[in-house]
Amino acid sequence: MCAPLDPFAPTLSFAVQRGMCLALLGNRVSDMACLMDTLAGHLPRLGGEILIDGQDRSMDTAGQRGIGLFSPRDHLFAHMTVRQNVAFPLMARGCDRSSIAARVNETLALTGLDGRAEHTPQALEPQEAWRARLARLLVFAPPVLLLDDPFAKLEPDDRSTLRQVLARLARAQSLTMLLATRDREDALLLGDRIGVLSGRTLLQTGRPVDLFDNPACAAVAADFGDANTLTGRVGTVEDDVARVHLANGCVVEARAAEGLAPDMLCTLCIRPDRIATLFPSGRATADPEEGTLPASLVALHHMGDHIRLRFRLGDGQEILVRRPPAQSLTGLEPGRPAQLAWPPVHAVAFPFRGEMS
């Protein structure tokens, strides 16, 4: 499946390989819902193409495109049983009764609803209602599934369970899926590839490891990778390594992104788990070595799977650091001086575009 759509942005062009999931991670629900409705045929297409297996389906009606839309905006029919809800798409397509019954039974078993088939939606738990809506979509086996923020309004435990259910179904049925979500965990656990959206602009598409380690811009590094961002001016660029002069007077190094040049303003991005911390003995801060940042500890929180430290630099800007929970940080209190450092390969300096201003 490939879909460039002019109403969103000239750069919004993406492809989903058969049997794979592309997760679009965005920050605006309305934009993602509009994209999904346009692909499904429920909103007019103002430009671009929608290709499925190489055929342009953009002129087809919603029911002819071979695209199924799963959205929390769609509800079960309250006056029908689960079985009748699941059978409805096949009845609307004029399928014969015997094939409808067989396909509905198969889909109910696949989604774990065979024991709830004769219940009405009012009698279902939230997880069961979600499974029933998914079964109603899967029953007619659309070649492409559009998942519009599928876990919205669910409790955390239900969200976790149903995410696993969907992942198992996707593997078992080799489903081709386009997932739109605001939740990074949804994207990481379900997406074979992830596209990072900023409003209606697709910033980067790639495997999760590519987005973490080689972000295309500061917005991807910060929004997807949780990177700290520091504004500075480039001193020199040698062998793809930039020396960056920060506002607090320190000089640090980072990989130079494409287009970076000397004397240019830049945004330096460094992930919290890539920062090394040194706490000098005593309360006095030793003169920092070049490439290190003097800072003071503001807060320390044990988060279970990591320890979160918040530092303040001399110019008032704050930096987050994550350390393994096994690391001994006893005796640390707010106000403790520290020095922060990282290898240049773990940070990236991008030409300043104002994203982080």
Disulfide bonds with the S-S distance in Angstrom:
none
